[in-house]
Amino acid sequence: MSLFDIMASILVGINVTMKVTLYGMLYAVPFAFVFGVAQHFTNGIPRLIVTSIIEFWRSSPVIILIYGFYFSLPGLGINLSAMTVGAMVLGLNIGGYGSQAVRAALQALDPGQVEAGYALGFRRLRILYLIELPQALAAMTPTFINQFIQLVKGTSLVSLVTLADMTFLAKALSQIHYAPAKIYTALLIVYFLMCYPATIVGRMIERRVSRGREVSHDL
């Protein structure tokens, strides 16, 4: 098989890869915002609980979490599909890192804006939604794009729980044709072509955000 034939065969599994990525984002984004905001607002024991949950998903090996949830939960009477387990674990892992971007972006804002919001009679949550988050979102965006790329690359792990994604098909081709170097090179090229455009977009947004900050400082 030629390199292009191999890439075409691998791309058959792109629908599974993209499904895991998109479903993973449905876990990652809400987790990142909820826990990032919670970590920003809470103190004492509540903050310790929030931080512990974040660190569990950030610090635990993803492959162990995938195996653990997929093979252990049925023993508790909870049966989740491989797609659900893969998307959930990858999404919450990425969400754990994303929560720190949310927290850092909120903490970087001038605290005087919160005081100004109170002076206008706004409640704390309204200040968050109308004043803080719109500004922090610009600073978060490059990080979220990078986390999206990490999520795409992380989808290769779902092949371990029998999902027929691109990596799973590459393994199957390698066993059939006994050409692992060529096949995994093709897989590498496919992932690169998927992720590199997002990297370029992330850099463009990061430069634009940096220019915006320079203008705001000048003013």
Backbone torsions as a table, in degrees:
resi	resn	phi	psi	omega
1	MET	NA	140.5	175.1
2	SER	-78.4	167.1	179.8
3	LEU	-60.2	-39.9	-179.5
4	PHE	-68.5	-36.5	176.7
5	ASP	-63.7	-40.9	179.3
6	ILE	-64.5	-44.5	179.3
7	MET	-61.7	-39.1	178.5
8	ALA	-64.3	-40.1	179.0
9	SER	-67.4	-39.0	179.5
10	ILE	-66.7	-38.5	-176.6
11	LEU	-66.1	-11.5	174.4
12	VAL	-59.7	-30.7	-178.6
13	GLY	-89.9	7.9	-176.2
14	ILE	-67.1	-28.5	179.2
15	ASN	-63.8	-37.6	177.4
16	VAL	-68.6	-43.6	178.7
17	THR	-58.5	-44.7	-178.1
18	MET	-71.3	-34.7	176.5
19	LYS	-63.0	-46.0	178.7
20	VAL	-61.8	-39.7	179.4
21	THR	-63.5	-49.1	-177.3
22	LEU	-67.1	-43.6	177.6
23	TYR	-65.4	-36.1	177.6
24	GLY	-62.9	-37.1	177.9
25	MET	-65.3	-30.8	178.4
26	LEU	-66.7	-25.7	173.4
27	TYR	-86.1	-41.5	-170.7
28	ALA	-68.4	-47.0	-173.1
29	VAL	-66.5	-51.3	177.2
30	PRO	-60.5	-40.8	179.1
31	PHE	-60.1	-45.5	-177.4
32	ALA	-61.9	-45.6	-177.3
33	PHE	-71.4	-45.9	-177.7
34	VAL	-62.6	-48.9	-175.5
35	PHE	-79.8	-30.0	175.0
36	GLY	-65.9	-44.4	177.2
37	VAL	-66.2	-41.7	-179.8
38	ALA	-62.4	-40.4	179.0
39	GLN	-67.3	-32.1	178.8
40	HIS	-69.6	-36.1	-173.2
41	PHE	-90.0	-32.1	-169.6
42	THR	-87.0	162.5	176.0
43	ASN	-140.9	165.1	174.6
44	GLY	65.3	-138.6	-176.5
45	ILE	-63.2	-43.7	177.2
46	PRO	-56.8	-40.7	178.6
47	ARG	-66.6	-37.2	177.8
48	LEU	-62.9	-40.9	178.7
49	ILE	-64.7	-46.8	179.4
50	VAL	-60.7	-46.5	-179.3
51	THR	-63.4	-38.3	179.7
52	SER	-63.4	-40.8	178.6
53	ILE	-64.7	-44.5	179.2
54	ILE	-60.4	-47.4	-176.1
55	GLU	-68.4	-29.7	176.1
56	PHE	-59.5	-47.6	-177.5
57	TRP	-75.4	-29.7	178.8
58	ARG	-75.9	-40.0	-168.0
59	SER	-93.0	-20.5	-178.1
60	SER	-77.5	139.6	177.1
61	PRO	-61.3	128.7	-175.9
62	VAL	-60.6	-41.6	-177.2
63	ILE	-63.5	-36.9	178.0
64	ILE	-68.1	-39.4	178.1
65	LEU	-63.6	-42.3	179.7
66	ILE	-62.6	-49.1	178.1
67	TYR	-61.8	-43.6	-176.9
68	GLY	-61.0	-49.2	-178.8
69	PHE	-69.5	-38.7	-175.7
70	TYR	-71.8	-38.6	-175.0
71	PHE	-99.6	-21.0	-176.3
72	SER	-93.1	-37.5	-176.0
73	LEU	-61.3	-36.3	177.0
74	PRO	-57.1	-30.9	176.9
75	GLY	-66.0	-20.2	177.1
76	LEU	-97.5	7.0	-179.8
77	GLY	83.9	10.9	179.5
78	ILE	-108.6	113.1	-177.7
79	ASN	-109.5	110.5	178.1
80	LEU	-112.7	143.0	178.8
81	SER	-70.3	160.7	178.2
82	ALA	-60.6	-36.7	178.0
83	MET	-62.0	-44.9	-179.3
84	THR	-64.7	-46.1	-179.6
85	VAL	-62.4	-47.4	-178.9
86	GLY	-61.2	-48.1	-179.1
87	ALA	-65.6	-41.2	-178.1
88	MET	-64.6	-50.3	-177.0
89	VAL	-64.5	-48.4	179.7
90	LEU	-63.8	-41.6	-178.8
91	GLY	-64.5	-44.6	-178.6
92	LEU	-71.2	-32.2	174.5
93	ASN	-63.2	-48.6	178.3
94	ILE	-66.0	-37.5	178.1
95	GLY	-62.4	-33.2	176.9
96	GLY	-61.5	-42.8	176.9
97	TYR	-70.4	-38.9	179.4
98	GLY	-63.4	-32.9	179.9
99	SER	-61.3	-32.0	178.9
100	GLN	-72.5	-30.3	174.1
101	ALA	-67.8	-40.0	177.7
102	VAL	-63.7	-49.3	-179.2
103	ARG	-59.8	-46.5	-177.9
104	ALA	-64.4	-39.7	-180.0
105	ALA	-65.4	-38.6	178.8
106	LEU	-69.3	-40.2	-178.9
107	GLN	-70.4	-22.5	-179.0
108	ALA	-78.0	-13.5	-178.3
109	LEU	-73.9	152.9	178.1
110	ASP	-65.8	119.9	-179.5
111	PRO	-62.7	-16.8	177.6
112	GLY	-63.8	-23.2	179.2
113	GLN	-69.4	-33.6	176.5
114	VAL	-66.7	-42.5	178.6
115	GLU	-63.2	-38.1	177.5
116	ALA	-65.1	-38.4	177.5
117	GLY	-63.0	-42.3	176.5
118	TYR	-62.2	-38.3	-179.7
119	ALA	-64.3	-28.5	177.6
120	LEU	-84.4	-1.4	177.7
121	GLY	89.3	13.6	179.8
122	PHE	-78.6	146.8	170.0
123	ARG	-78.8	166.1	-174.4
124	ARG	-61.3	-42.7	-179.2
125	LEU	-66.9	-34.9	178.8
126	ARG	-68.0	-37.1	175.3
127	ILE	-61.5	-41.5	178.9
128	LEU	-60.4	-49.6	-174.3
129	TYR	-73.1	-37.7	-172.9
130	LEU	-93.8	-26.5	-173.9
131	ILE	-114.4	-52.1	-171.2
132	GLU	-78.3	-53.7	-174.5
133	LEU	-61.7	-42.0	178.6
134	PRO	-58.2	-36.1	178.6
135	GLN	-76.7	-42.1	-178.0
136	ALA	-67.4	-28.7	-176.9
137	LEU	-59.0	-38.0	179.3
138	ALA	-62.2	-40.1	179.6
139	ALA	-72.6	-28.8	-178.6
140	MET	-76.5	-29.7	-168.3
141	THR	-55.5	-48.6	178.9
142	PRO	-58.5	-39.0	179.1
143	THR	-65.3	-41.4	179.6
144	PHE	-65.4	-34.8	176.2
145	ILE	-65.6	-41.5	176.8
146	ASN	-62.8	-39.2	178.5
147	GLN	-68.2	-33.9	175.2
148	PHE	-61.5	-41.8	178.4
149	ILE	-63.6	-42.5	177.3
150	GLN	-61.0	-36.6	179.3
151	LEU	-66.8	-43.0	177.6
152	VAL	-58.5	-46.9	180.0
153	LYS	-66.2	-34.2	-179.0
154	GLY	-69.4	-18.6	-179.7
155	THR	-62.7	-18.0	178.8
156	SER	-61.8	-20.5	-179.0
157	LEU	-74.7	-21.3	-176.6
158	VAL	-69.8	-14.0	176.2
159	SER	-63.4	-20.2	-179.5
160	LEU	-70.7	-19.4	177.8
161	VAL	-113.2	36.3	168.8
162	THR	71.2	11.7	174.1
163	LEU	-74.7	131.6	-175.0
164	ALA	-83.8	63.9	176.3
165	ASP	-85.6	-169.3	-176.2
166	MET	-64.6	-39.4	179.5
167	THR	-66.1	-39.6	178.2
168	PHE	-60.5	-44.4	-179.7
169	LEU	-67.6	-35.0	177.4
170	ALA	-63.9	-41.4	177.1
171	LYS	-61.6	-43.7	-179.9
172	ALA	-62.6	-43.2	178.5
173	LEU	-63.1	-38.8	-179.6
174	SER	-63.4	-37.4	179.8
175	GLN	-72.0	-29.1	-178.3
176	ILE	-82.3	-44.8	-171.4
177	HIS	-101.8	-8.1	177.2
178	TYR	53.9	44.7	177.7
179	ALA	-133.5	62.3	-173.9
180	PRO	-60.9	-36.6	-178.0
181	ALA	-61.4	-48.7	-178.8
182	LYS	-67.6	-41.2	-175.5
183	ILE	-68.2	-45.2	-178.4
184	TYR	-75.5	-23.8	171.0
185	THR	-65.9	-42.3	177.2
186	ALA	-62.3	-40.9	178.6
187	LEU	-63.5	-41.1	178.2
188	LEU	-61.0	-43.6	179.2
189	ILE	-62.5	-42.4	180.0
190	VAL	-61.6	-47.3	179.2
191	TYR	-63.6	-38.6	178.9
192	PHE	-62.5	-45.2	-179.9
193	LEU	-65.3	-28.3	176.9
194	MET	-75.6	-39.6	-171.0
195	CYS	-91.2	-31.5	-173.6
196	TYR	-62.7	-41.6	176.9
197	PRO	-57.6	-39.1	177.7
198	ALA	-65.2	-35.0	176.8
199	THR	-62.7	-42.5	178.8
200	ILE	-62.9	-44.8	178.5
201	VAL	-60.5	-42.3	179.2
202	GLY	-60.9	-40.9	179.2
203	ARG	-66.9	-39.4	178.6
204	MET	-62.8	-44.4	179.9
205	ILE	-65.5	-40.5	-179.7
206	GLU	-62.5	-41.5	177.7
207	ARG	-64.3	-40.9	-180.0
208	ARG	-65.1	-40.9	178.0
209	VAL	-63.9	-40.5	179.6
210	SER	-63.8	-41.4	177.8
211	ARG	-64.0	-38.7	179.0
212	GLY	-63.0	-38.9	178.3
213	ARG	-66.7	-39.1	179.5
214	GLU	-63.8	-40.4	178.7
215	VAL	-64.6	-43.5	-178.8
216	SER	-65.2	-35.3	177.9
217	HIS	-68.2	-37.9	179.3
218	ASP	-64.7	-35.8	178.9
219	LEU	-72.4	NA	NA
